[in-house]
Amino acid sequence: MRILFGGSFDPVHDGHIRTALALRQLTGCPAVYLLPAACSPLKKTVTADHHRLAMLELAVAGEDGLLIDSRELQRPPPSYTIDTLLDIRREAGTTESLAWVVGSDSLQFLCDWKDWQRICTLAHLIVIDRPGWPWPASGPVAGWLASLPACRGADQLHYAPCGQLLRLSLPPQPFSSTDIRAALARGSANTTRPAGLHEGVWRYINDHHLYRNGNTAEDA
């Protein structure tokens, strides 16, 4: 079974890592794959791909069972989840269980994703509840979610290759890439590491002058 956890990771922070570790433990999966997105049609990244990948590598170093899948950075943009899942399903074959992870905040915009209704023909869907983002109560996404078989426990995901829905409530993480970028842009993080930022990632950011004075990584 493969747990697939995508994101911009701009920058990666402790909330990402703790969530990935919790997913690995709850599902009993040997590895969780973190997939940094290239240019998303729905969410602009601030920092160049090679910097985000380097920071992610620093953050997962020494974390057992956390692996990086950088395929989206190796394809021409934009990044579409469905294309990534099609690619991984071709590699995995028809019987291996795959599970794609999203936050409940992403459900509000799922209709904007390319071929979003095909996701569960290729993988299970794990939705992590996010404070302030209620479960869709009406509309096409709500109907689609209601049509998916709901897992009573994470172990059930192992017994089918795709098609099931698992909703998880994990301890909320008080870290945000947006807040970290804002602290760095203010210059307050030059001497004080922002909460939730891995020390190695912080050093990398300082060494490469990322997120400062409104500069993007293309300027660094």
Beta strands, then each sheet from edge to edge (+ up, - down):
strand 1: 2-7
strand 2: 32-36
strand 3: 66-68
strand 4: 98-103
strand 5: 124-128
strand 6: 165-168
sheet 1: 3+ 2+ 1+ 4+ 5+ 6+
end
